[in-house]
Amino acid sequence: MKVEKIDNNIYEIAPERKGKFQMKVPVHIYANDYIINKIKQDKTLDQISNVATLKGIKKHAIALSDAHQGYGFCIGGVAGTKADTGMISPGGVGFDINCGVRLLRTNLKEKDIKDDIPQLINQLYRNVPSGLGSSGKINLSVNQLDELVDNGLNWALDNGYAVEKDLKHCEDNGFLEGADSGLVSQKAKQRGNGQVGSLGSGNHFLEIQKVDEIYNPSIAKKLGITEENQVTVMIHTGSRAYGHQVCSDSLRMIEKAMKKYNISIPDRQLACVPADTNEAQNYLSQMACAANFGFCNRQLITHWTREVFEKFYQKDIDALDMHLIYGVCHNILKIEEHDVNGKKMKLNVHRKGATRAFPPGHSLIPQDYREIGQPALIPGTMGSASYLCVGREKAMELSFGSTAHGAGRVMSRKSADRKWPARQVQNDLSQKNIFLKAASMKTIAEEAPGAYKDVHQVVQVSHDLGIVEKIAKLTPMGVVKG
């Protein structure tokens, strides 16, 4: 396939035939020279051009600057299909439904906390379950779990794990409508039941950070970031085994339905059905349950993180100003209105490894942030930095209001494990005064910073395109890895 540079940081694959399948829209890749060379090393471009063949796809299929190979859709991929009859594909959301990130601010400074980092990280590690197959600290009955997934952060608020402002500063107020726990399999409920409030493994983390650089002080102040060296906390995890099983169950259901509807696709991992079918609606209801699980999972971790800080510093969350700046999801499908060739159209926007980044004035942004744009969180590696950004108007034209979700891998976990010994990774982080606590040495090696793209370049592409504006850079001081 021919990849052509059509503008600064924009590459295009024009519609072409792929065997017996015809691309219905072009593919746009947002990248600089460094990133496009990384993206070409795996099947990312093949995967996103397969997406461009789906029935009902509109405008373009998108590979963002963190894009890399995934299941069906590339990770860092965005696609919008016609809301009423376009295709719905679980592969366009992924197995970790509503994996996402949230950022807490504090009024602590680096000098206040520097010597306490090892103790704080160890206490966070004890207070927040982490690691492969880790279980949470609360035991819910099946009925209670159903109530949680049907209500999202409303459940957390009612049960004392959240404050009102947590809901206001979370995408969708931490509640995806349409959830129906009655459609979710018993296997998914059994697998997820003990995992609410746990970090999990892989690239999930709980990180104490400091503000390293502020690019727009006036907007930063409105988000509660007032000065460099201010301490923040970032949480990254998703819906754990519950979401994974929902995706697995839905893929089996949809693969069967494709035969009934006589649907053919270039890659079986792109299993999909039209939005107006019972199978699509069933998936969306189950996906909403898993999304609400993810919202509550991050909220419980927030609650227990606050407990550690409150106990350690003998101050409550108000005295510490330990409030949520914002929480985003980056594996999700939303029905949204977008401009397509000059016409407003409702679309099924698949965001897989992509963060919503709506511009100022959008009705879905919290009222107190509406004039500045939606906060977008782009975490890097445990050895680099994360970025707090806000959405900009160009995002609506270029990416259905979306930006990158992280640095994006350039190497498989298996390859990273072979290349970087865990002890070396630990030593490298220690040289940067970053304290690490992980559930396994294997995870440390797999999550070596060198296994990812340069997050600074990934974010800069979105900034230069006008998809987001960089507001602050945050660097790690202490990290809990699952």
QUIHUGI-V854224 format. One record per residue. N is the residue number from 1. RES is the residue in one letter. PHI is phi in degrees with one decimal (* if undefined). Layout:
N RES PHI
N RES PHI
This chain:
1 M *
2 K -95.2
3 V -106.5
4 E -118.9
5 K -78.9
6 I -110.0
7 D -167.0
8 N -58.7
9 N 66.3
10 I -128.2
11 Y -114.8
12 E -136.1
13 I -111.3
14 A -70.1
15 P -55.6
16 E -147.2
17 R -81.9
18 K -122.0
19 G 66.1
20 K -91.7
21 F -108.1
22 Q -109.9
23 M -65.1
24 K -91.0
25 V -140.3
26 P -72.9
27 V -102.4
28 H -113.1
29 I -115.9
30 Y -101.7
31 A -162.4
32 N -101.3
33 D -60.7
34 Y -60.0
35 I -71.9
36 I -61.7
37 N -67.6
38 K -67.4
39 I -62.4
40 K -71.3
41 Q -80.4
42 D -129.5
43 K -94.5
44 T -53.7
45 L -69.2
46 D -65.4
47 Q -65.8
48 I -71.8
49 S -73.9
50 N -63.1
51 V -58.9
52 A -66.7
53 T -91.2
54 L -67.7
55 K -61.5
56 G 83.7
57 I -70.5
58 K -122.6
59 K 70.8
60 H -168.2
61 A -98.2
62 I -125.0
63 A -111.9
64 L -79.4
65 S -68.9
66 D -100.8
67 A -61.6
68 H -156.4
69 Q -62.0
70 G -137.2
71 Y -96.8
72 G 76.0
73 F -74.7
74 C -69.2
75 I -77.9
76 G 87.1
77 G -113.0
78 V -136.2
79 A -150.9
80 G -117.9
81 T -115.6
82 K -54.2
83 A -61.6
84 D -88.3
85 T -130.0
86 G -70.5
87 M -72.0
88 I -112.1
89 S -128.9
90 P -56.8
91 G -65.0
92 G -81.4
93 V -115.7
94 G 100.6
95 F -79.2
96 D -92.6
97 I -58.8
98 N 52.1
99 C -62.9
100 G -164.1
101 V -133.9
102 R -136.2
103 L -126.4
104 L -104.6
105 R -98.8
106 T -142.8
107 N -99.7
108 L -77.3
109 K -115.6
110 E -53.8
111 K -65.7
112 D -72.5
113 I -122.2
114 K -50.8
115 D -76.0
116 D -93.1
117 I -54.6
118 P -57.8
119 Q -65.2
120 L -62.8
121 I -64.2
122 N -63.7
123 Q -69.4
124 L -63.5
125 Y -62.1
126 R -73.6
127 N -86.8
128 V -118.5
129 P -59.1
130 S -145.8
131 G 108.5
132 L -60.5
133 G 72.3
134 S -61.4
135 S -104.6
136 G -78.4
137 K -95.9
138 I -115.5
139 N -109.1
140 L -105.8
141 S -71.6
142 V -60.1
143 N -64.7
144 Q -68.3
145 L -64.0
146 D -60.1
147 E -63.9
148 L -62.6
149 V -73.8
150 D -77.7
151 N -123.9
152 G 58.9
153 L -66.8
154 N -61.0
155 W -63.5
156 A -62.2
157 L -65.2
158 D -63.7
159 N -103.7
160 G 82.3
161 Y -102.1
162 A -147.1
163 V -113.5
164 E -53.0
165 K -65.3
166 D -61.2
167 L -69.9
168 K -64.3
169 H -103.9
170 C -124.4
171 E -52.0
172 D 61.6
173 N 55.2
174 G 70.3
175 F -149.1
176 L -91.9
177 E -70.6
178 G 91.0
179 A -66.8
180 D -138.8
181 S -63.0
182 G -65.0
183 L -90.1
184 V -83.1
185 S -67.5
186 Q -62.9
187 K -63.5
188 A -62.9
189 K -66.4
190 Q -66.1
191 R -68.6
192 G -91.6
193 N -58.2
194 G -90.6
195 Q -105.7
196 V -66.6
197 G 88.3
198 S -128.8
199 L -79.4
200 G 81.8
201 S -125.5
202 G 70.6
203 N -86.9
204 H -72.9
205 F -157.7
206 L -129.0
207 E -133.4
208 I -89.2
209 Q -126.8
210 K -128.2
211 V -73.9
212 D -92.5
213 E -155.4
214 I -115.1
215 Y -97.0
216 N -134.0
217 P -59.5
218 S -68.4
219 I -71.0
220 A -56.0
221 K -61.8
222 K -66.7
223 L -93.7
224 G 90.4
225 I -98.6
226 T -108.9
227 E -162.1
228 E -67.4
229 N 73.8
230 Q -67.7
231 V -90.8
232 T -128.1
233 V -132.5
234 M -116.7
235 I -124.3
236 H -132.7
237 T -165.3
238 G -137.2
239 S -98.8
240 R 54.8
241 A -69.5
242 Y -60.1
243 G -65.1
244 H -60.8
245 Q -70.6
246 V -57.9
247 C -64.2
248 S -60.1
249 D -60.7
250 S -67.6
251 L -62.2
252 R -63.3
253 M -61.2
254 I -74.8
255 E -61.2
256 K -67.2
257 A -65.2
258 M -60.4
259 K -66.7
260 K -62.9
261 Y -94.1
262 N 56.5
263 I -99.4
264 S -121.1
265 I -140.0
266 P -73.9
267 D -147.7
268 R -60.2
269 Q -70.6
270 L -90.1
271 A -41.1
272 C -157.3
273 V -140.9
274 P -62.3
275 A -61.3
276 D -88.9
277 T -96.9
278 N -61.5
279 E -65.1
280 A -64.9
281 Q -66.4
282 N -62.4
283 Y -61.4
284 L -61.0
285 S -68.1
286 Q -69.1
287 M -59.0
288 A -63.0
289 C -61.5
290 A -65.2
291 A -63.2
292 N -67.8
293 F -59.8
294 G -60.9
295 F -58.0
296 C -70.1
297 N -59.8
298 R -66.9
299 Q -68.5
300 L -65.3
301 I -63.8
302 T -59.3
303 H -59.2
304 W -73.6
305 T -66.9
306 R -60.5
307 E -57.5
308 V -61.9
309 F -66.8
310 E -61.7
311 K -68.8
312 F -68.5
313 Y -102.3
314 Q 53.5
315 K -139.9
316 D -83.6
317 I -65.5
318 D -70.5
319 A -66.1
320 L -88.4
321 D 51.3
322 M -89.6
323 H -113.6
324 L -73.9
325 I -73.8
326 Y -170.9
327 G -130.6
328 V -123.0
329 C -112.1
330 H -131.0
331 N -135.0
332 I -162.0
333 L -121.9
334 K -125.6
335 I -92.1
336 E -133.9
337 E -98.3
338 H -137.6
339 D -85.8
340 V -126.5
341 N 52.6
342 G 84.5
343 K -119.8
344 K -74.0
345 M -145.7
346 K -82.6
347 L -129.5
348 N -86.5
349 V -89.1
350 H -85.0
351 R -119.8
352 K -117.3
353 G 65.8
354 A -144.1
355 T -109.0
356 R -65.0
357 A -144.4
358 F -74.2
359 P -82.1
360 P -53.7
361 G 92.9
362 H -68.4
363 S -67.2
364 L -90.7
365 I -89.4
366 P -51.8
367 Q -54.0
368 D -76.7
369 Y -111.7
370 R -60.8
371 E -77.7
372 I -106.2
373 G 100.5
374 Q -69.6
375 P -61.1
376 A -126.0
377 L -104.8
378 I -125.6
379 P -76.9
380 G -102.8
381 T -96.4
382 M -70.9
383 G -116.3
384 S -122.7
385 A -161.4
386 S -123.9
387 Y -126.1
388 L -101.4
389 C -126.4
390 V -131.4
391 G -67.5
392 R -129.6
393 E -57.5
394 K -61.3
395 A -60.9
396 M -68.6
397 E -79.6
398 L -91.5
399 S -141.7
400 F 53.0
401 G 66.7
402 S -133.1
403 T -139.5
404 A -62.1
405 H -110.6
406 G 175.5
407 A -75.9
408 G 84.8
409 R -68.9
410 V -120.4
411 M -148.3
412 S -66.2
413 R -62.8
414 K -62.5
415 S -65.6
416 A -63.5
417 D -63.4
418 R -73.8
419 K -83.2
420 W -118.7
421 P -60.9
422 A -57.1
423 R -63.3
424 Q -64.7
425 V -61.3
426 Q -59.5
427 N -63.9
428 D -62.0
429 L -68.3
430 S -60.5
431 Q -61.8
432 K -94.7
433 N 60.4
434 I -110.1
435 F -91.6
436 L -118.9
437 K -129.9
438 A -130.9
439 A -73.0
440 S -151.6
441 M -67.8
442 K -60.7
443 T -61.7
444 I -58.7
445 A -66.8
446 E -64.1
447 E -101.5
448 A -54.3
449 P -52.0
450 G -68.0
451 A -82.3
452 Y -120.5
453 K -67.3
454 D -72.7
455 V -61.9
456 H -62.9
457 Q -72.4
458 V -57.7
459 V -70.9
460 Q -60.2
461 V -61.1
462 S -63.4
463 H -65.1
464 D -67.3
465 L -76.4
466 G 81.3
467 I -75.4
468 V -136.7
469 E -117.9
470 K -68.4
471 I -110.9
472 A -153.7
473 K -106.7
474 L -120.4
475 T -116.8
476 P -74.0
477 M -113.0
478 G -149.8
479 V -133.5
480 V -104.8
481 K -114.8
482 G -74.1
